[in-house]
Amino acid sequence: MSDTTSSAAALPGSYERLGVRIQKIINAPTAQRSRSALIFRLADEQEDDWNQLLEEIAENDNVTLAWRDDGGVQIFWTVPRED
């Protein structure tokens, strides 16, 4: 097997790259303090990937998505108290 085949297999797909980008935004200190993040789909990102990611985010408890007129999506979340 050639090195190019194994290298290509290790490259993340479009959905994974989108997920990593959004995860960085959500994990940023400012977003964590405010418990909110504003995200936008970039022109080179596939709409199907974007919709799938938003569906998966919305499935989480304590998460609210708000679609904005400018095309952005505001994500709000709460951290439940531990008893």
N, C-alpha and C positions, 0 to 999 in steps of 0.2 A: 504494500500500500504506500502511496506517495505522501510526502509531507503536506502537499497542498490539500489533499482530501481531508486529512485529519485537522488541518487548520480551518478549513471551511466549515467543518462540522462544529467547531468550537465557537464560531461567531454567533452572537445572539441575533434572533430574528427581529422583525419590525415591532412586534408586540412587546417583546422583552426590552428593547431599547426604549420604547415609550414608557413602559412600567418603571424602568430605572430613572428616567427623567422626572416623572411625576413623583416618584418616591423621594428623590432629592428635594423637590419643592416642599413636600409635606413634612419631611424630617428637618427642614431648615429651622434654626432656633427661633426666628421671628414667627414662623407658622406654628411652631409648638407652643410658644407663649400665648398667642392669640387663639389657638385651637381652630385655625382656619387657614385656607390656602386658596389662591386664585390660580386656575390653570387654563391654558389655551391649547388647542390642537395646532401644531405647526403645519405649514403648507405641505411638507414632505411626509407627513404621517398619514397613514391610511384611515379613512373614516370608520371602517369596520373595526379596526384595532381600538380606535378612540371610543366607539360605542360600547365595545366589549369591556374595556377598562372601566368606564363610567358605571356600567351595570354591576360589575364586581365590587366597585367601591360602594355603591348604593345598597348592596346586600348586607353590609356590615351594620351591626347594631350601633346606635348612638351617632350615626353619620347622616348628615343632611346635605343634599346637593341643591344648589340654586343656579339655574341657567340665567345668564345675563344677556341683555340686548346686544352687547358687543361681541358675542360668541364665546365668551369665557364661561367657566363653571366655577362657582365659589363652593368650596367644600368646608363644612363646619362639623366639628365633632365635640363630643363631651367625653370626659373620662369618668366612668362610674366609680363611685366611692366603694372602698373595700370595707366590709363590716368588721 
